[in-house]
Amino acid sequence: MKKLIFILLFLLTISCNKDVYITKNVYEKTYDTKEIAQIDLDYKLSYYNIDIPVNQWIVNDLSNDTISIQQKIVRKIINDKSSYQVILSRYTYPYMMYYQLVIRYSGNIKDLKN
């Protein structure tokens, strides 16, 4: 009897929650030069209506003997359960440097901007 009640409660809980929540990268690109990365970043920030200057983003600096990584992160909250996270990374190796832009969405699939 307890199992039956548990199964009914479980099915009721599943059927009532029709919202689908996801986490996915909606954009990801790597660049060889800072200028091209900046142009693409500016376009994406205007597309997602993010008006916080890059110099005010959260900065993570990671380094060891051969590599240095600097990440700048900002989050755009859409509502209580949905948000975009923009991550601009600079990877510095002894003989090369490149940039990566990632835009990650977490939240209700209905709020995802196509």
N, C-alpha and C positions, 0 to 999 in steps of 0.2 A: 504494500500500500504506500509506503514511504517513497519507493522508487517511482511509482506512478505519479504521485504528487510532484516529485522533483522533476520528472520528465515534462509534465504539463507546465510547470512554472518556467522551465527552460525554454520550451517551445513558445510560450507566451512572450517571454522576454525577447527572443529572436524575432518574432513576427512583429512586435511593436516598434522595433528600431529599424526604420527603413532608410536611414541615412548611411551612406557609404563613406568611410574615412580612408584617405590614402596619404602616402608620403612618396613623392617622386621628384626627380630632377626634371624640370620642365625645359631647362636650357643648360647646355654645357659646351664650352668651346675653349680651345687653347690657342695662344697667340705668341708670335716670336718677338713682337715689338710692343712697347708700352703705348705708343700713339694709337695703334689699331685697337688695342684692348680698351683704351680710354674712349674711343669713338663708339665702339659697340656697347660699352658700359653706359655711356650717356644715353644712347638710344633705348636700351632696356630699362633704365631708371625712369625715363619719361613714359614709356609704355606701361609700366606698373605703378605710375604716379608716386614715386619715391623721391622726395625732395630734400633728403639729408645729405649734405656734402660728404665726400669720401673721407676727408680729414677728421670727421666727427664719428666715424664708424668704430666699432670695437676692433682692437688690433691684437692678434696673436703672433708672437715671434718665436720661431722654433729654429734651432741650429745645432749642428754637431761639427765634426772635423771637416767634412767635405760638402755639406749642403746647408743652405739657409732657406727657410720658408717663412714668408710673411703673409698672413691672412688678414683681410679686412672684412668685417661682417656687419650686416644691418638686417633688421627684421621688419617687415611690413605686416601689421596685424589687420586682417580683414574683418573678423568678428571674433566671438569668444572661442571658436574652435578651428579657425582657418587662418593661415598666415603664409607669407612668402619669406624666404631667407635668401639674401644675395651674398655670395662669398667671392671675393676677388683675391686670388692667391698669386704670389710672386715666388718662383722657385729659382734659386741661384746656386748653380754648380760651379766648380772651378773654371770651366771653359765655356759655359753657356748660361743663359737666363731665359726663362719663358714665363708667361702669365696664363692664368686659367680663370674663367668666369663660370660660376655655377649658380643657377637659380633653382631653389628647391621649394616645392609646395607641400604643405602639410595641412590636412583638414578635410572638410566635406567636399565630395566630388562636385556638388552643385555650385560651389563657390569658385571653382577653378576657372581662370580666365584663359580662353583659347586664343 
